[in-house]
Amino acid sequence: MRSFISSTAVLSLVFLTGCDGETPPPPPAPPAPSSGMIAYETFDDGAQNEQAVRQRAQPGELSASAEQFIAYSYNYQLEFPPNNTEAVMQAHRDRCLAAGFDVCQVISSSVSSQSANRSYANLNIRAVPAWLDGFRAGLEDETGDVGGRINASTMSSADLTRSILDSDARLTAKRALRDRLNTLLERGDANIEELIQIERELARVQGEIESGDAQLRAMRARVSMSTANLQYTTRFTPTGGGAFDPVSDAIENSVRYFSSGLGGVITFVSLGAPWLILILPLIWLLLRWRARVNAGKQTRKKN
């Protein structure tokens, strides 16, 4: 109860301070409700939609206007002849790195090979829209030049307009509250208990401001740089069989079966040899003992 009364007193002092001084301007009015849904479209239709709504603001330019903040993501599935998959992925990766960290960033890259003619690669990058638009525009021609093709391409967009504007409005209100709390700390008519409560409230508000500012920067980064995920695969080309393929397959299988059987025998011998070393002496002792017992029985019968 005492803590509740102290917190109420702190909030009352904040309110009175705001009344004594100049009233801070109210936070900007929230924008019209936005659906916030993620739209999935093909590149042909999505390119026109993207050009129509791509209006990105610089940090601090968050007015309650018709401005929209859209985060775009692209996905490509590329197919290449054997021995070209890794080379093409490395060329795209080097191009991104050469553009500079402020223009293009390599998030992840990987290569895996199942055989000499079967490999997979993946490249995930983040880049500014202008650079990424140029990269996408020449991707089809570059893929065709090395005998490859684009099997699938998709574009997805997330509308972050309402989230960004709401976060900025909340930060404006919290900064105004922080300024009032700082003003209360400078007043000399507050007792020690009130000062402690004000400092606690100030620490809480400051933590919320820093957390909200980090979230706002992350959303702005999603808008300012689009992402692209490229998957590279090797094209599988079946080859026709010859007239003697059944014979060669039979010989190959017979050699494989013989090798497999011989390997089983070797494995059995290698596993049983240590036990034979222990078991054979025991069998020899058992046979000698039985021979002695039989010899004793025959002696007793003669007597």
Buried (B, 14 or more C-beta within 10 A) or exposed (E): EEEEEBEEBBEEBBEEBBEEEEEBEEBEEEBEEBEEEEEEBEBEEBBEBBEEBBEBBEEEEBEBEEBBBBBBBBBBBBBBEBEBBBEBBBEBBEEBEEBEEEBBBBEEBEBEEEEEEBBBBBBBBBBBBEBBBEBBEEBBEBBEEEEBEBEEBBBBBBBBBBBBBBBBBBBBEBBBBBEBBEBBEEEEEBEEEBBEBBBBBBEEBBEBBEEBBEBBEEBBEBBBBBBBBBBBBBBEEEEEEEEEEEEEEEEEEEEEEEEEEEEEEEEEEEEEEEEEEEEEEEEEEEEEEEEEEEEEEEEEEEE
